[in-house]
């Protein structure tokens, strides 16, 4: 038991690391130099707001009210009635809520007002994430929608990745395109940060997937526990390898180059896709899911140019598309030896599981899409979603935070006067901002 709690403490810390600093670095490096601090701040503020809200009512909404479609937020208010030895389970699920909200931020880089993000976070967590997490993880018969749909989702393909990807798409459509996109080149400003962030995300994902055994089956023996953790660890690793290769292959075929950004994006695509399937498939199935996800997501990120939606850092192309691929392909590659005990199409299980997985995807898309649109429209027509045009051109770091990530003008090492220093270079930033 002591070893089990030690394992969960490490897993929880790893998942928190996925948001701060891993996602902040990953998205920050992909942003333009005039937007990097805002991009990183969006991850940090998501941790602060969603984390406190989760302890207040999120745990009650997510894991209270067994058997009911929606749980009472006041049943376990501020963890009332939850024993301290169960706090580790609360903290573990809290980190899931945090990163799901933070993932959305990459789609709206450069142009979403920070105040709008601060208002969006608690509303979206309360109305969208907490109830959907309850339906997927908690309200049981080994859940999806309280057992009404026989879909498997080991660690959050629906509640986390599809949910965040749909919300990102909705906000992108409400915000509109960045000034100058797509004619202007808006390249990542620091791919070293992005590669570092991707590596840290990969490490943290072992906590995400392997740690999810905590809610898999409370009756597991030690042998079953080690078997399950071994399966999810190996599948997480092999799917990611496959996705890197799949992404780079398509990138090479389409664009003639295999890039570091492609490798980093392939890592995340593979991790996203294997998240729902980590306990359901064998190693060959994990490799297949990774290869397919890497290849399809590499193609999907180019759709924004054809369809005209400005998903700044490819949240839709990676998390929505990757989440759908991983969730649906459980119906093809799952085996009865896995956590769900269901044979997929490839192992003689017929089309039943494939149908259930597809239905699970559709429910998650509809729930997240409709409610995120209501929240986004409410903010748009009250305090407003989008930064002023002049501030967007000058750079959201200066406009929203009074800071610049790189002190390129003063020639000093800085004296703690970031706001004043930022204002002295604002005229220079105006002229060069569009090329940053």
PEVEN-V967758 format. One record per residue. RES is the residue in three letters. PHI is phi in whole degrees, -180 to 180 (999 if undefined). PSI is psi in whole degrees, -180 to 180 (999 if undefined). OMEGA is omega in radians with two decimals (none if undefined). Layout:
RES PHI PSI OMEGA
RES PHI PSI OMEGA
This chain:
UNK 999 -42 3.11
UNK -60 -42 3.12
UNK -64 -37 3.13
UNK -63 -45 3.14
UNK -67 -37 3.08
UNK -62 -42 3.09
UNK -58 -45 -3.10
UNK -71 -33 3.05
UNK -62 -44 3.13
UNK -66 -44 3.14
UNK -60 -42 -3.13
UNK -65 -44 3.11
UNK -62 -38 3.12
UNK -64 -42 -3.12
UNK -69 -38 3.06
UNK -62 -39 3.10
UNK -61 -27 3.13
UNK -61 -32 3.11
UNK -88 -55 3.12
UNK -124 110 0.24
UNK -107 -1 -2.89
UNK -62 -54 -3.14
UNK -64 -38 3.10
UNK -59 -42 3.10
UNK -70 -43 -3.12
UNK -61 -52 3.12
UNK -71 -39 -3.13
UNK -60 -43 3.11
UNK -66 -32 3.14
UNK -77 -18 -3.14
UNK -77 169 3.00
UNK -77 160 -3.03
UNK -62 -27 -3.13
UNK -85 2 -3.08
UNK -126 -3 -2.95
UNK -65 -41 -3.11
UNK -67 -41 3.10
UNK -62 -40 -3.13
UNK -63 -43 3.13
UNK -71 -38 3.11
UNK -62 -32 3.14
UNK -64 -33 3.06
UNK -73 -43 -3.10
UNK -66 -42 -3.12
UNK -71 -30 3.06
UNK -63 -41 3.12
UNK -62 -44 -3.08
UNK -67 -48 -3.06
UNK -72 -52 -3.07
UNK -69 -34 3.13
UNK -62 -48 3.12
UNK -67 -42 -3.14
UNK -63 -35 -3.14
UNK -64 -44 3.13
UNK -66 -36 -3.13
UNK -67 -57 -3.07
UNK -134 -16 -3.03
UNK -64 -42 3.11
UNK -63 -42 3.11
UNK -62 -43 -3.13
UNK -71 -30 -3.09
UNK -88 -37 -3.00
UNK -130 13 2.95
UNK -95 -178 2.99
UNK 55 51 -3.14
UNK -58 133 3.12
UNK 91 -11 3.12
UNK -103 148 -3.10
UNK -67 -37 3.08
UNK -125 136 -3.10
UNK -97 156 -3.13
UNK -76 120 -3.12
UNK -66 -18 -3.07
UNK -100 -3 -3.11
UNK -62 -43 -3.13
UNK -123 41 -3.07
UNK -54 129 -3.09
UNK 50 38 3.08
UNK 63 26 3.08
UNK -61 124 -3.12
UNK 91 -7 3.10
UNK -92 122 -3.12
UNK -72 151 -3.06
UNK -63 -27 3.11
UNK -70 -14 3.07
UNK -96 1 3.13
UNK -60 -32 -3.14
UNK -62 -37 3.10
UNK -68 -38 3.11
UNK -64 -47 -3.12
UNK -63 -37 3.13
UNK -62 -49 3.14
UNK -70 -29 3.05
UNK -59 -41 -3.13
UNK -66 -30 3.06
UNK -66 -45 3.12
UNK -61 -42 -3.12
UNK -62 -51 -3.06
UNK -71 -30 3.10
UNK -62 -46 3.11
UNK -65 -44 -3.09
UNK -64 -34 -3.14
UNK -56 -35 -3.07
UNK -61 -31 -2.98
UNK -60 -31 -3.10
UNK -62 -26 -3.11
UNK -75 -24 -2.98
UNK -112 21 -3.11
UNK -55 146 3.02
UNK 84 -18 -2.92
UNK -140 -11 3.12
UNK -85 126 3.11
UNK -59 140 3.14
UNK -63 -37 3.10
UNK -63 -38 3.11
UNK -66 -38 3.10
UNK -64 -41 -3.14
UNK -65 -36 3.09
UNK -77 -38 -3.12
UNK -63 -42 -3.01
UNK -56 -55 -3.11
UNK -68 -36 3.12
UNK -64 -44 -3.10
UNK -69 -40 3.11
UNK -62 -46 -3.09
UNK -68 -42 -2.99
UNK -91 -32 -3.04
UNK -110 -61 -2.97
UNK -68 -53 -3.04
UNK -58 -48 3.12
UNK -65 -39 -3.13
UNK -68 -38 3.06
UNK -61 -39 3.09
UNK -60 -46 -3.12
UNK -66 -35 -3.05
UNK -85 -43 -2.98
UNK -103 -22 -2.80
UNK -123 -45 -2.83
UNK -78 20 2.92
UNK 47 -158 -2.45
UNK 55 44 3.05
UNK 57 46 -2.99
UNK 10 -124 -1.21
UNK -40 120 -3.04
UNK 54 53 3.06
UNK 56 38 3.10
UNK 80 1 -3.14
UNK -73 -23 3.08
UNK -120 131 -3.06
UNK -84 34 -3.11
UNK -84 149 3.05
UNK -99 142 3.04
UNK -153 96 -2.97
UNK -66 -46 -3.01
UNK -138 13 2.98
UNK 121 32 3.06
UNK -61 -38 -3.13
UNK -87 -57 -3.04
UNK -67 -28 -3.09
UNK -101 -68 -2.91
UNK -80 -47 3.08
UNK -65 -42 3.12
UNK -58 -52 3.14
UNK -65 -39 -3.12
UNK -66 -41 3.10
UNK -66 -45 3.11
UNK -60 -40 3.10
UNK -61 -45 -3.14
UNK -63 -42 3.13
UNK -61 -47 -3.14
UNK -65 -39 3.10
UNK -60 -44 3.14
UNK -67 -35 3.11
UNK -73 -33 -3.10
UNK -78 -39 -3.01
UNK 88 -179 -3.03
UNK -80 153 2.98
UNK -65 151 3.09
UNK -61 124 3.12
UNK 94 -14 -3.13
UNK -82 137 0.10
UNK -99 5 -3.09
UNK -66 -37 -3.12
UNK -83 142 3.05
UNK -73 124 3.14
UNK -125 66 -3.04
UNK -78 156 3.01
UNK -58 142 -3.07
UNK -91 -18 -3.07
UNK -155 90 -3.10
UNK -71 -19 3.05
UNK -63 -44 3.07
UNK -61 -41 -3.12
UNK -64 -44 3.11
UNK -64 -41 3.09
UNK -62 -45 3.11
UNK -61 -41 3.13
UNK -63 -42 3.11
UNK -64 -39 3.12
UNK -70 -37 3.04
UNK -60 -44 3.13
UNK -60 -46 3.11
UNK -61 -47 -3.12
UNK -64 -29 -3.10
UNK -65 -22 3.05
UNK -65 -36 3.00
UNK -65 -41 -3.11
UNK -61 -55 -3.07
UNK -81 -52 -3.08
UNK -68 -38 3.13
UNK -65 -20 -3.11
UNK -68 -5 3.03
UNK -62 -20 -3.10
UNK -56 -30 -3.14
UNK -110 10 -3.09
UNK -75 -51 -3.12
UNK -166 113 -3.08
UNK -69 -13 -3.08
UNK -95 7 -3.11
UNK -59 137 2.95
UNK -80 171 3.10
UNK -58 -41 -3.13
UNK -63 -43 3.11
UNK -65 -39 3.13
UNK -60 -48 -3.12
UNK -68 -36 3.10
UNK -64 -44 -3.11
UNK -68 -45 3.13
UNK -66 -37 3.09
UNK -62 -43 3.13
UNK -62 -50 -3.07
UNK -67 -36 3.11
UNK -64 -49 -3.12
UNK -65 -44 -3.13
UNK -64 -40 3.10
UNK -61 -41 -3.13
UNK -69 -50 -3.04
UNK -70 -36 3.10
UNK -63 -38 3.14
UNK -68 -42 3.05
UNK -57 -47 -3.12
UNK -62 -40 -3.09
UNK -68 -38 3.07
UNK -58 -48 -3.12
UNK -65 -42 3.14
UNK -62 -44 -3.13
UNK -64 -49 -3.09
UNK -65 -33 3.09
UNK -64 -49 3.14
UNK -65 -40 3.11
UNK -61 -42 3.12
UNK -65 -42 -3.13
UNK -68 -39 -3.07
UNK -82 -37 -2.98
UNK -123 -5 3.08
UNK 81 2 -3.12
UNK -136 146 2.97
UNK -108 111 -2.94
UNK -104 161 3.06
UNK -67 -36 3.08
UNK -64 -37 3.08
UNK -64 -42 3.11
UNK -64 -44 3.13
UNK -64 -43 3.13
UNK -68 -36 3.08
UNK -63 -39 3.07
UNK -55 -51 -3.08
UNK -67 -40 3.12
UNK -60 -42 3.13
UNK -67 -41 3.12
UNK -66 -40 3.09
UNK -61 -48 -3.04
UNK -67 -36 -3.10
UNK -82 -13 -3.12
UNK -54 -53 3.14
UNK -73 -23 -2.99
UNK -102 0 -2.96
UNK -58 -35 -3.13
UNK -96 -5 -2.98
UNK -100 -24 -2.97
UNK -114 165 3.02
UNK -91 -177 -3.03
UNK -65 -42 3.13
UNK -64 -37 3.08
UNK -65 -38 3.11
UNK -64 -43 3.11
UNK -62 -43 3.14
UNK -62 -45 3.12
UNK -62 -42 3.12
UNK -63 -47 3.13
UNK -60 -46 -3.12
UNK -65 -46 -3.12
UNK -64 -44 3.12
UNK -60 -45 -3.12
UNK -68 -47 -3.08
UNK -69 -41 3.13
UNK -66 -37 3.08
UNK -61 -38 3.07
UNK -75 -38 -3.03
UNK -67 -32 -3.10
UNK -65 -21 3.11
UNK -81 -11 -3.11
UNK -65 -26 -3.11
UNK -62 -30 3.11
UNK -74 -33 3.14
UNK -79 -37 -3.07
UNK -95 -13 3.00
UNK 84 22 3.05
UNK -106 133 -3.01
UNK -93 82 3.05
UNK -86 95 -2.89
UNK -52 -50 -3.02
UNK -118 25 2.97
UNK 66 38 3.07
UNK -66 -42 -3.13
UNK -66 -48 -3.09
UNK -65 -29 -3.11
UNK -99 -54 -3.01
UNK -81 -44 3.10
UNK -69 -52 -3.11
UNK -66 -45 3.13
UNK -64 -40 3.11
UNK -65 -40 3.10
UNK -65 -45 -3.13
UNK -60 -51 -3.10
UNK -63 -39 -3.12
UNK -71 -45 -3.11
UNK -68 -41 -3.07
UNK -70 -11 2.95
UNK -57 -38 3.13
UNK -66 -13 3.10
UNK -101 -45 -2.93
UNK -105 -6 -3.09
UNK -68 153 3.12
UNK -127 155 -3.13
UNK -67 -15 3.07
UNK -78 -12 -3.11
UNK -80 -177 -3.03
UNK -61 -36 -3.11
UNK -84 -14 3.13
UNK 67 29 -3.05
UNK -122 131 3.02
UNK -85 130 3.08
UNK -84 -175 -3.07
UNK -56 -42 -3.08
UNK -68 -21 -3.10
UNK -112 25 3.02
UNK 87 12 -3.10
UNK -85 -4 -3.14
UNK 76 -163 -3.05
UNK -94 -1 -3.07
UNK -60 -50 -3.12
UNK -66 -39 3.12
UNK -61 -40 3.09
UNK -65 -42 3.12
UNK -63 -43 -3.14
UNK -64 -41 3.12
UNK -65 -41 3.12
UNK -64 -40 3.08
UNK -59 -41 3.09
UNK -62 -46 -3.08
UNK -63 -40 3.12
UNK -64 -45 -3.14
UNK -63 -42 3.13
UNK -62 -47 -3.10
UNK -66 -46 -3.10
UNK -62 -51 -3.10
UNK -67 -43 -3.07
UNK -63 -48 -3.09
UNK -66 -49 -3.05
UNK -73 -35 3.06
UNK -65 -38 3.11
UNK -62 -41 3.13
UNK -63 -45 3.13
UNK -63 -48 -3.11
UNK -62 -42 3.12
UNK -66 -39 3.11
UNK -60 -43 3.13
UNK -70 -42 -3.11
UNK -58 -41 -3.06
UNK -97 13 3.00
UNK -118 -84 -3.12
UNK -87 -13 -3.14
UNK 90 146 -3.14
UNK -96 -36 -2.85
UNK -105 144 3.06
UNK -64 151 3.03
UNK -62 151 -3.08
UNK -59 -44 -3.12
UNK -63 -42 3.13
UNK -66 -36 3.11
UNK -65 -41 3.12
UNK -68 -44 3.13
UNK -66 -33 3.14
UNK 124 132 -3.07
UNK -69 -25 3.10
UNK -62 -48 3.12
UNK -68 -44 -3.05
UNK -66 -41 -3.01
UNK -99 -25 -3.04
UNK -126 -9 3.14
UNK 65 29 -3.08
UNK -138 162 3.02
UNK -129 137 -3.07
UNK -65 -32 -3.05
UNK -127 120 -3.11
UNK -84 86 -3.02
UNK -96 -5 -2.96
UNK -118 -33 -2.99
UNK -78 -26 -3.11
UNK 74 6 3.14
UNK -112 170 3.13
UNK -86 0 3.10
UNK 96 145 -3.13
UNK -131 25 3.12
UNK 78 11 -3.12
UNK -109 57 -2.98
UNK -63 -39 -3.10
UNK -66 -45 3.12
UNK -66 -41 3.13
UNK -62 -39 3.14
UNK -63 -40 -3.07
UNK -68 -29 -3.11
UNK -72 -20 -3.13
UNK -108 9 -3.04
UNK -64 -35 -3.13
UNK -69 -36 3.09
UNK -68 -39 -3.12
UNK -64 -33 -3.12
UNK -61 -44 -3.06
UNK -74 -29 -3.07
UNK -105 -5 -3.00
UNK -58 -40 -3.05
UNK -66 -19 -3.10
UNK -102 2 -3.10
UNK -70 999 none
